[in-house]
């Protein structure tokens, strides 16, 4: 089964932030209906009844870690003074 990048980021997000409001970027960045796709991830065995990734979901996160890394680019390495380190 091939997951979409939005599915992978949903798994990662649900692992960390189950009790927070769903960010709008799931719709505008990934073009997915969060609740509909969450039901899909449950049906396919990627999420458990508590909306946490199952072993299958954890493997998908691990296998597609590049999706997560691409979602938030790394911040520049700044010193205490706020200048870039060389």
Secondary structure, DSSP 8 states (H G I E B T S, - for coil): ----HHHHHHHHHHHHHTTS---THHHHTT---HHHHHHHHHHTTSB-TTS-B-HHHHHHHHHTHHHHHHHS-----B-TTS-B--
